[in-house]
């Protein structure tokens, strides 16, 4: 099933996408209910009269409880480290030891065709082409085999990035903050895990991924190049804690899936950073396509520099 959240006449609804139309689902059924169901239970649901895609505004298919964004593509790391963090671009040995992630903002979720404002104070705006797994069942300290049953489906994920803000704040020694805080796009719908099984080979989903700006292809990769599978990511995420229905696990940016990686490889900012009016389109085989226009943002509200400590103790 392809699960879509959509708006018609100002009312949010839930439906199944088939043959270019949306079939409304029963009002009593929520997204988390659907994610927890078996494929048979979902197929047995009574569907309403079709709604034309042109009559609906697609929303983010899920309102995430949490978003863990991993970094699992070696090719991306090689180029992006040099562009964002600096140095020679070598992949740190620790990257190979654990599937690292950071928590990003579930309140910054946008729909698959919404306009995206430039973050306040950003001069180097960028996109990141990813796929995200959506958790359907709770679990703690899972094995990868157990985690497989908790993954309900997959969607496209654009982790929009303010590279100048990100590079500035990461010199402090923490992960990204305002560099990743303005927008996270999910969509166009959730494709349930059973529908993507035909693409699975050698424990990976072989899905072709492409990103273009204003109709010109910028990069492409295959999801099969993930260094860890989504089942392994979910198992690691559950180590010592819970993963719960509605949690989102990002794959991290695929190879050549963002501008910063290309800047790091070329040693110059080509292609240029995103500007107002640019349209970023992402397509993933077996899932679909999202497309967002960059629009004017707001000016940053001034915050003063740090105040020196006035009451230091003698040590």
Secondary structure, DSSP 8 states (H G I E B T S, - for coil): -EEEEEEETTEEEEEEEETTEEEE--TT--HHHHHHS-HHHHHTS----EEEGGG-EE--S---S-EEEE---HHHHHHHIIIII-SS----GGGGTS--EEEE-GGGEE-TT--EE--TT-SSEE--EEEEEEE-S-EES--HHHHHTTEEEEEEEEE-EEHHHHHHHHTTTS--SGGG-S-EEEEEEEEEHHHHGGGEETTEE--EEEEEETTEEEEEEEGGG-SS-HHHHHHHHTTTSEE-TT-EEE----TT-SHHHHHHHHTS--S--B-TT-EEEEEETTTEEEEEEEE--------------SS----
